[in-house]
Amino acid sequence: MIPASIYAGCASPGEREIFRALRDDPATSNWIVLHSLDIAEHQKQVSGEADFVVIVPGKGVLCLEVKACSTLRRTPEGIWYYGTDPKGDSRGPFKQASEAMHSIRKHLLKARPDTAGILFWPAVVFPYVAFTITSGEWHHWQVIDRQAFTARPLASSLETILDHARLHLQEHTSSPWFNPASGEPAVEQCEAIARALRPHFEFIESSKSHTERLNTELKHYTEEQYIALDAMEANDRVAFEGPAGTGKTMLAIEAARRGHAAGRRVLLLCFNRLLGKWLEEEAAVLKPEVTARTLHSHMLEVAGVSPGGAGNDSHFWETTLPRLAMERLVEVAGNDHLFDELVVDEAQDVLRDDYLDFLDLSLRGGLASGRWRLFGDFEKQSIYESANLTLREVLKSRASNVPLYSLRVNCRNTPRIAETARLLGGLAPAYKKILRPDNGIEPRIRYYKDGEEQQALLIETLDRLHRDGFANGDIVILSKRSDAACASQVQSQPWKSRLNPFTAIAKGYTRYCSVHAFKGMEAPAIIVTDVNRISDPASMAIFYIGITRAVDRLVLLVHETAKDEIIKTLT
């Protein structure tokens, strides 16, 4: 049966009965039936339709016209009326069936000339009324009325019609194309006829088009958030607070642009290295008035020092470096590192006294009197231990009467990804509104029992995303582990050659990194790996960040030990 189930819009109860009868009869197991076949090149009309095209191996092809009416009449003027339909039909069901059959056969012969010897025949089914009229306009054996429909299986009646049609053609020498001994159509021919009449196909949006469409969509919905900047324009100091996906990074860039347009020197900072690189690229056209980078890279430049062997020495980054940078700011009066406006993205990560002291000296008027905008998720995304203050504590000690603008409209994620973030990431309260439309695709959760199975699931997921039109660069693999364990261990080709750490400069690869490193970023498709628990606050925060990076597609690879946690959280 093509389609395999009757389409929901089919209003004819007779067609539904015939569909079920053909589908459920064991005698039709090697038949092919096309239901509701549109005919673009109809013999007599602009377009037409065949209710059923029944392809029977060894016998032929029947084009059925179904008239599921409770009353039937034809007037002396030759007009047919079906049931209560006041609009008459001058052609009648037999001519309808015949024209549809000839139109279908003509189209088929163009595509498959080798089917020229196959029998095609029209037939009419009246499943609810008796039809006992004989006429030279039709053969009595090409009609199935109520009595025939209920007296024997439909498949048997259709085979009888084809048998009569074959005998009729044998007796008429005017049909030299028909060879009754050929046994056509063979099973292979039946499949070829079905493919020619109703070809199956799959078109996938190109990765370039997909990426451009997503970028345009994101830009459109993010720009709706600019009302937040408009509302707060008169305030010199504002803290914008909102969960992931509410457009904070784009608002930070827009705030820097507006500061640039107003003639101010702007310092645009963040904590995360990958995000800092992206901010620097986005703000490149605003140089030299706008300086965009990470907080630590900025402090290194101000202090004029190199991290040397500091590596993971938290004391250097959290204490020594800020003090060296502050000493330099104090020593050099009127230096180039004093700014008119400060904009900080992911600001929850810089709430530490040493960092804030440095920023205070970097801003004309300081944090108490200068112009600044802080954008952050001050409740859910503070996963770096360097930040040890709350926003309320900072505002209380360093700036008074600062308005807090709440961002609760999600402009990044699809509704299903946003709901997954709410449930599995513990987001409360939930987003007030999701701007992006529903793409109908649920986030997938795949469970693995060991590293080998997770590798197989990862490769299977990557293959599927490729088939769905995602390019290598559209996909990012995230892990709670700093070594991005699962992705970094892939050995099978072609994916071993397609994967690269996110820090690699080369483009065109599917990249991987830790959730921490990708914080503040986003990608069309995100795969989160190495998930072994979500219930404790630290794990849930990382899980939440990983989920909310996904713009269009999300897959979670979860160890079986966390399955109960996932189910409990979802339910």
N, C-alpha and C positions, 0 to 999 in steps of 0.2 A: 504494500500500500504506500503510495507516494502522493501526499504526505502520509506519515505513519498513523496519524490521528486526524480526525475530521476537524477542519478549522472552526473556531468558535463562532464565526459569523454566519455559518450555514443555517439558514432559517427553515429549510425544507425538511420536515420529518421523514419524508419518503427517501431523500438522499441519505439521511442518517441510517435508516433501516438497511438500505442497499449496501452502504459502506460496511456496516457490521456483518451483514450476510456474506459479503465477499471476503472480509478479513478473517472471519471465524470458521469458514468452511474448510476442512482438511483437503477437500478436492482441489482447492485453489492454491495449494502450497507452492507450486512452481509458476504461478501466474504473476503478472505485474499489472497493477491497476493504478491509473492516474486519475485522481479526483479533481474536478473543477479545473480543467485545462483551458487556459486562455488561448485564443487564436488571434494573433496580431494581424495576419494577412488572410482575412476571411473572403470567400468568393463573392458574397453579395453585400456584406456590411463593412463598415469601417473596422470593426473588430467583432469577435464572437467568443463563444465558450462551449466546450463539451462537458456535460455533467460527469461522465465517466468514459475513459478510454481503457478497454480491457484487452490486454495482450496475452493470448493463450498459445503456448508452444504447440507446434504441429497443426494448428487450426487456423489462426488468423487474428485480426484485430477488430474489435467491436467498438463502435462509438454509440454510447447510450444517451438518449434524451429522456429525462425523468419528468413526468407530470404527476406530482403528488397532490392531485386535486380531489375533492369529494363529489364534485359534479362536473360534467363535461358535455359540451354541445357544439354543433356547427350549424350555422344559420344557412338559409337558402342562398345567401350572398357569398357563402364560402368562408365566413369568418368563424374562427375557433374561439371559444370562451372556456376558461379554466376556473372552476370554482366561482367565487364572488368577485373575481377581478373584472371590473367593468371594461377594461381595455382589451379589445379583441385582437386576434392575431390572424392575419391573412395567409401566412405561410403554412401553419400547422406543424405539429411535432415531427411528422415524417420528413418533411422538407427541411426542417431545422436540423434534424439528425444527419440527413444526407449531405447538406451543405457543409456542416461541420466536418463530416468524414472526408469529403473531397478536399477541403481546405487543408486538413491535417496531412492527408496523403501527398498533396502537392508540395507542401513544405518539407515533408520527410524525403521525398524523391530528390530534392535539391541537395540535401545534406548527405543522403545515403542512397545513391542510384541502385545499389545492389539489393534494395528491398522492393524493387519494382514488381517481383512475382508474388509478393505476399498478399493474401486476401484481406481487404478492408471492407467492412459492412456496417450500415447503420441499423439501429434498433430503437424501439420506444418502450418504456415501462410505465404502465398505469398501475401503481401498487394499491390504489384504494377504490377503483371503479372497474366494473365489467366493460369490456370493449369487444363487442361481437359483430361489428359492422365489417363487411367485406367490401373491397373496392379495387379497381385496377390501379389505384395510386400507390398501393403498398401490398406487400405479401402478408398473408395472414400469419405466417410463421415468424415474422419479424416483430411481433407484438407480444409483450408479457403484460397481461392484465391482472386484476385482483385474484381471480381464480387460479391462474397459472403461478402467480407469485406465492400463494399460500399452499398450493397443492404439492409442490416439489422444490427441492433446493434450487436457489437462483443459479448456481454454477451449472447445474444440469440443463436448465432452460437456455442459458447462454451458449453452451456447447451445441445444443440442438439447433439454435439459430445459425451458428457457424457451419454446422453440417449441411443444413438446407442451402445455405449460401454457396458452399463449395459444389454441391450437386447442381445448383442452378447454373453456375458458371461453366461446369463441365458440359452441360446440355446446350450451351450457346457458343457456337464457333466464332462469334464476334469478340471473344475474349482470348486472343492468342497469347497474351502475357501470362495467363494463369496456367500453371502446371500442377494438377492435383497430386501427382506422384512425387513432387519435390519434398513434401513433408515440412514445408516452411510455415511459420518461422521456427528456426532452431532456437535453443535456449540462448545462445550467444546473440542471435539476431534480436530476440526479445529485449535483451539488455541494451543493445545498441539503439533500438527504437526508443526505449524509455529515455536513454541519455540524450538522444537527438531532440525529442519532444520536450523533455523537462530536464535540461542539463543541471548537474549539481556543480556548484562553484564556490569559491571562497576568495574574496578580495580583502586584503589587509591594508589599512592606511599606512603610507610610507612613514618610516621613523622620522624623517624630516618634517613632514606635514603634521605628524602627531605632536612632535616637540613644539613646533611653531604654534599650533592650536592651543596647547596647554599654556605656553608662555603668554599668548594673547589673552586667554581666559583669566589667568592669574593676575596679569597686569590690570585687566578691567575690574576685577573684584577687589584687588588691593587698593586701587585708586578710589573706590567707594569709601575706604577707611580714612581718606585724607580729611574728611569732615572733623576728625579728632584734632588734627593740627589747626584747622580753621577755628575750631571752638576755643582753643587754648592760646591763640596767637598773641593776645594782649598780656599774657602772663610771662614774665621773664624766666620763671623756674616752674617746671612741670614734671611730674613723674607719671609715666604711662604704664599701667599695669595690665597684663593680660596673659592668658595661657598660650601655648604653642599654636601657631597657625592663624593668629589674629593680625598678621601683617606688621609686626613691630619692626623688623629689619628694614622693610621698604619704607615705613614711616620715618625711620631714622635717617635713611638716605635722602628722603624728601625734605626732612627738616634741615639737613646740611645744605641741600640745594637752595632752599628758601633763605637760609642765612647767607649763603654766597650771593644770591640775588639782591639781598639787602645791604651788601657791601661789608659784611662781617667776616673776620678770619675765624674759621670753624675747625675745631678738633673733633674728628669722628673716630671713636674708639670702640673696641670690643675686647673680650678676653681670649676667645678661641682663635687659634692660628689660621685654620682654614677659612673661617668666616672673615678674619681680618684681611686675608689675601683677596677674597671676593669683594669686600668693601673697598679695598684699595683700587681694584680694577673698575668697579662701578663709579667711583668718585674721581677717576683719573682726569676726566674732562673738566673738573672743577679746580684742578691745581693752578697756581700754588696757594690760593686762598683757603682751600679745604685740604686738610691733612687727614688721611684715613689709614689706620693701621691698628695693630693690637696694642693693648696697654703696655705690655712688656717690651715690645719692639720700640715703642715710643720712649719708654724710660731708658732703654739702652742707648738710643741716639742722643737723648738729652744729656745723659751722664757721660757719654763719650767712651763707653767701655764695651768690652766683648764678654759674652757669658763664659768664655774660656772653658774650664772643666766643670762648670757649675752643674751641667746635666740635670739630674733630678734633685738637686739640692734645694729643697723648698725654702730654706732660710735665706739663700741668696735671692730668690725671686720675690719672696714675700717681705723681706726686711732690708737686706743689704742694698739691693738695687733701688728700691724706692728712696732710700736715704741718700744714696749717691746722686740720684737724679735731683732730689730736692736741694742738696748742697750746691749743685751746679746752677739751679734756677736762682738761688739766693745770691750766689757769687756774681753772676752776670746780669747786671741791671739792664732793662730794656731789651732783653734778648728776643730772638725770633720764636721762642717757645711760649710766648704769652698770647692767648687767644681771646677773641671777643665772645665766643660761644662754644659750649661743650655739648656734644651729643654722644651718648653712650648706649650702644645696643647690648643686649644680654647683660644689663646692668647689675642683675642679682649676683654676678660673679666677681664684681669689683668692690663689694661692700666690706671693706677692710680698712681700718684706720690708716695704715701706712699708704695704701693706694689713694685713699680719699685726701690725705694730707698733700700728696703729690698733685692731685687734680686741683685742689684748692689753690695751690701756687701757680698752676698753669692757666687759670682762668682770670681774666680781668674782673676785679670785684670779688673774686673768690666764690666759693659755693654758697655763702650767705647772701651775697648781693649781686653776683654775676648772672649771666643768662645761660641756662642749661636745660637739656631735655634728657631724662633717663627713661629708657625703654627696657622693661624686664618682666619675666615671670617670677615674681618674688616669692611664690609659694611652692611651685612644682619643679623648677628647673635648676635650683642651686645645688649642683652635684660636685662642685670643686671645693675642697676643704679650705682653700685659701680665703673664701668669703665667710666671715664669722659674725656679721651684723645683719639685723633685719632692716628693712626699709624704714619702718617706723622709728627705730633707734637712730638711724642716720638723720632723718628729717628732724627729729626732736633735738639732736645735739648740734646740727650743722646749718639748718635752714628752717625758718619758721614760716607758717602760713603758706605752705606749698600745696597747691591743688593736686589731687590724685585722680587721674582720668582712667576709668576702667574700660578696657577693650575686651568685649565678650563675643564678638562676631567673627566666626572662622571664615577666612577667605582663601585658605590653602587646600584643605582636605576635602575629599568627597564626603557626603553625609555618612556613608558606612564606615569609612576610616575614622571620622570624627567620633562616631558612636563607639567604635572599638577602643579609641583612646579614653573615652569617658569610663567605659566599663573596666578595661584591663589596666588602665593607667591611673584609675582612682581620681579622675577629674571631677571636682565638686566645688562650686556649682558648675553645671554643664554650660556649654556654649548657648548663648541666647538665640543664635541664628547661624545657619550654614549657608553661605552665599552660593557655593558651587553646586551645579545640578548633580543629581544622582546618576552615575554611569551604569548602575545595575550590577556592579561587580563586587561581590563580598570579599573582604580580606580573608586570606586562607591561613589556617593553622595546621601545620604538619608536625606529627610527632615522630621522634626517632629514639631508638634504644641505645645506640652507641655511635661513635664518631664515623664509622664506615657508612652506616645508614644515613647519617646526616649529610655526608658528602654526596651520596646518591640522590637524596632529596634536593640538595642545592643544585646539582647539575640538571635534574629534571625540571626544577623551577626556572632556571636560566634558559633552558631549551624552550619552555612554554612561553616565557616572556618574549623571546626572539620571534617565535611563531606569531605572537600577537602584535608584532610590529615595533617592539622596543629595540632601539639601537644599543650597542654596547655602552655608550656614554650616558644613556638614560637610566641605567641600573646601578644602584649602589648597595653593597652588602655591608651590614653593620653588625658588630658584635660587642657584647659587654666586656670582652677581653681586650686588652691593649694590643695583643698580637693578632687580633682578628682571626682567631684560631681556625675556624672552618674554611674560610676562603683562602687563607694563606697556605693551606695544605693540599689544595686541589692539584692532582697530578695528571688526570686524564685529559686528553686533547678532544676538541679544540680549546676547551675552556682554560686549560693551564696557560695557553698563549694569549688568551683574551683578558685575563685578570691581572690587575696591577694595584699596588698600594695607592691610596688616594694622594699621597704626597708626591707620587711620580709625576713628572712634567708632561710626559707623552700623552697625547689625546687619542680618543678612539677606543679606549679600553673600558671594561667594566671594572670599577674600582671598589676597594674595600678599606675599611678602617674601623676604629672603635666608635661607639656611640658618643663618647666624650669628645672625640676629635671632630665629629660631624655636627655637633651642637650648633644650632642657629642656621643650619643649611637645610636644603630640601632637594628632592630628586623625583622624577616621574614615577619610578618604581623602586621600592625599598624591600630588601630581604633582611630580616633580623634573625641572626643565628646565635647558637650557643646559649639559648635561654634555658636555665635550669631552676629558676624560682622567680616569683613575682610578688610574693605577699609581704615581705619586709619593706619598710619605707625606702631604703636605698635602692633595692632591686626594682621596685615599682617606679621610682623616679626615672631610672635609666630606661626601663621598658617603655614608659610614657614618651620619653624623648625620642626613642627609636621609632615608635609607631607614628608619631606626628611629623616625621620627616617626609612621609609618603604623600605625594601629590595625587597620584592616580591609581597606583596598584601597591598592595601590601601583602607580603607573605611572611609568616612567623614560623621559624623552625624551633620547636620546643622539645626538650627532653621529656621522656615519659614520666619521670619523677615529678614533673610540674603539671602533669595533665589534670590531676584532681584540683590543684589550685586554680587552674584556668577555668575548669568547669564550674567550680564553686563560685568564682568571681563573676562569671557570665550569667549564672542563674540566680 
